[in-house]
């Protein structure tokens, strides 16, 4: 460990939208740790996604070659959304510019990392008696933002009821300047399931994809939400949930197929590959030991007051401009808060839909407790006293209204409590399949394969086989591979 009295330089680097540039090098702005030598450093980061963890590959590199054999000690930290260090490397001692090794920090996926923003902190100590002796403490804050573009589209599949087996309907998603991102190919397979193939124009592209069905009233029903990566695959396929098979939609054509047209609404988020970087502040010789120890420690405190204010705004029902009504309750709310978190609510309040005209949102398929938890989360990002059944209901609500952060929180909760009982495992498997959540489904199936006999011989599994035979068979096949 370093001496607490030693001078050190703390470089804090905030990288926004980093998950959109998987396996691509991201470079920080250049910074100087000591004024007399003008010795320049920068950080390099590369992100890779594992099965249940993220790999953050970091490297401290030098820019100029004016000095040789510069001995430096340094340490990396990764911080969560509350600016608290979660993962750290060992203290490293290297000689620059010859060295500059890469180090991989493995980051477990937790609810602390809800956003696509990560904060990297690098603490640097010089060595006494060398060129980089560091006579004073210093700090620097920098930010890099990965540019992203969001493209929304509406796809009208005409004469849907007469669509034959394996007859493909094609739609092209285009960038703002006309270049194609990907092609969508919709078809009905031999069992009547609606399938969709995604074929990218750039096979090295990572993008987020969301697809919904629009009913006759303009309400949305989630079909798919996933992160698409195509490096080893030229196509990614997905299947609509079983309750949205072709015969089900045709049977409810007055609800889903006005004029025999299936209307799909989608959204695609992808990087522009033009990162923007800036140094936000630099301070040399004028910081306190506590700041040198960890420069961003106060950021979490700054978020406490606004959170309390928003909770008060919700609980005291101040300045509400609309209502959410269920069969048994009414909840005064603010359009801005709902629209901010949910594109579904935003569409209700900005288009000529019933909710905009009536100044209320009617929700009949969710109970009051679920509605209240959902609303409280949108105001405060808090989940209080969450039992298993409530988490399942809240997950479904978050998926329906496309509240992505809440859905991730609920998914993390479900994953953490899978091993408590076979009933939890089976219920989560059905839930993931119903909502086309491939990540959750894969993790649940992994638990089933790990605890095979205990789950397969349970009453919960026997009930699953009675109600969801195809899903149970699919999972059994995975166990036999």
LINSULSUL-V533127 format. One record per helix or strand of 3 or more residues. SS is the DSSP state (H for helix, E for strand). FROM is the first residue (numbers start at 0). LEN is the number of residues. If there is no record, write none. Layout:
# LINSULSUL-V533127
<<SS | FROM | LEN> <SS | FROM | LEN>>
This chain:
# LINSULSUL-V533127
<<E | 8 | 8> <H | 17 | 3> <E | 39 | 10> <E | 52 | 10> <E | 69 | 10> <E | 84 | 4> <E | 91 | 5> <E | 101 | 7> <E | 116 | 9> <E | 137 | 8> <E | 147 | 10> <H | 159 | 3> <E | 168 | 6> <E | 179 | 9> <E | 193 | 7> <E | 205 | 9> <E | 219 | 10> <E | 235 | 4> <H | 241 | 3> <H | 245 | 6> <H | 252 | 4> <H | 257 | 3> <E | 261 | 10> <E | 275 | 9> <H | 288 | 5> <H | 298 | 17> <E | 321 | 4> <E | 329 | 4> <H | 334 | 7> <H | 342 | 8> <H | 353 | 5> <E | 359 | 3> <H | 367 | 13> <H | 387 | 13> <H | 403 | 13> <H | 417 | 3> <H | 421 | 13> <H | 437 | 13> <H | 451 | 5> <H | 458 | 9> <H | 468 | 12>>
